[in-house]
Amino acid sequence: MSADSAIDPETVAVQPLSVDMRRLTRVGSRPSFLDYLVRLWDFRQFMFYDARARIQSGTRRDRLGSAWLLLNPVFNGLTYFLIFGLLLNTSRGIENFVGYLVVGIFVFQYSSGAITSGARSIRNNKSVVQAFNFPRAALPIGANVRELLRAVPLILAMLLIVVVLPPAEEITWLWILVIPAIMLQALFNLGVGLILARIISRVHDVTHLLPFALRAWMYGSAIFFSYDRFVTHPEVLAVIKLNPLFNVIDIVRDCVLYARVPQWQSWAILAVWALGALGVGLVYFWKGEESYGRG
Amino acid sequence: MDADDQELYIEGHPCVVVDSVEMRYRVASSAASDADAEEATPRLFRRAVRKPNMVTVHALNRLSLVVERGESVGIIGRNGSGKSTLMKIISGQSKPSKGAVFASSTPIMLGVNAALVQDLSGDQNVILGCLAMGMSRAEVDEKFNSIVELSGLEKSIHLPMKSYSSGMASRLRFAIAASVDPEILLVDEALNTGDAQFADRSKLRMDELREQAGCVFLVSHSLDTIKDMCTRVIWLDKGDLIMDGDPEAAIKAYQEFTRHLSKGNNISATRILDEAKANLVATEVRGRSSRRSRG
């Protein structure tokens, strides 16, 4: 092209300059992984503020304001009760089917929401990324903190429905175990969100596929049915039960609906998934640190 | 290389070193490519999957600069000459296709393009923006009033950004960006927004910042501003470095050039350009005791 040959390198005089580079760092360079984690910690206030401010602004236009954070899932649960509990009156051989369904849907809804907003956090905040210099993982983490805060009313509504709607369940000490289960789930969501955020910042098309993948995952997580009814092959069943979201749902159902202590295997599978996803997600995201917001 | 004996030795630590930076974009052009017309595939199919005609744009050709502490560098040139591209590369907002920028601390770009979150209110954006620049919550609280005062938004600060006029939004952006005291300051036409009252206030703040900063880069279409403020001027044209040196001389040559252009004397304008280019002494950076030793 002509632009290239406009300055002919041979004809331009070149003055070499010897420069002391010791105190200089490359602009926009990626810090080491540990430094990166430390920097992220330094930006914790940013993440929490980002999460809180956006939750508040989400319902600002509504007259009932923040009450919708609780009302929304309550109505959601009532709809399922109306259809499956009263109209269809099916149980599909499951004890307390409405409770079973509500726990499944609500717990899964938290993950699908968190993974989606984590995955889109870099793309949707491109202008913030370009304007300020901060460790980019702060955005997916902020999105996940936001979703976790939003999950609190969601889980409360879920427990409320389980207690109120027939057949009502009793509150037991086992309910406390819901908290560590949701925490592990949050770590898993964050890990997956980090991986997807980097992929989507490169290939935006993946956002279109994400809802389908999540829906397939939902149908595969034993929300409307029980695995044991459909899968007769024991090995296949064992593999399917490695699904991390199924394990969260299973743990919560055991605690809340059936008042039995969740199996240690479920905890183990969930913990491995959660820590594994978080570790892989953080490293993978950190590797792409220099590329965000520049495409 | 035989130039070693005439190598210029720069004492001390420079603020910014731009090392053989080059910027190219691949963008879609709406001009139809030749291949399209000849293809025999059905038109509908072709429309659906056709890749747009991609064109390479040379935004900036190979350029090296060494800027020392205390220098303020004005960048002049016509539209599309690569001024903003160079600024974005120095600030780390975009990554050069080749080469790298080294700096003694994180450069801060002061402009009207520091984007904010539309759904949040002005005050939330102030806090979020400051946190994103790495301030602690206590520092933000300390500076909050002065930022609001500089922006001149008064009570509108509590309204969502969506409701702001473009002038109000850019005033707020400027006020947020100007709240830090950077060592390396980049200014891109920031003074041209807002009403006269805001212009005075922002100019005061700019002067303050410039006095504190170690080095300043300034892009402005106002040559008077550049003449007043800069100790060194860089003239870019179509991505090429044309002149680098004394403000008086560079501005005079540039004015001559544009005067001829506006009269339609393209040939004489080009001659001025070529003359300036012929006298140009390009820089070649040779790092010493650095990770990237060259030459």
Interface residues (C-beta under 8 A of the other chain):
Chain A: M1 A3 D4 A6 I7 T11 V12 A13 V14 Q15 P16 L17 S18 V19 D20 M21 R22 R23 L24 T25 R26 V27 G28 D42 F43 Q45 F46 Y49 D50 A53 R54 S57 G58 R60 N125 S127 V128 Q130 A131 F132 N133 F134 E290 S291 G293 R294
Chain B: M1 A3 D4 Q6 E7 L8 Y9 I10 G12 H13 P14 V17 T56 H58 N61 V66 I90 S91 G92 Q93 S94 K95 A100 V101 F102 A103 S104 T106 P107 N113 A114 A115 L116 V117 D119 L120 S121 Q124 I127 L128 G129 L131 A132 M133 G134 S136 R137 P160 K238 G239 D240 L241 K277 A278 L280 V281 A282 T283 E284 V285 R286 G287 R288 S289 S290 R291 R292 G295
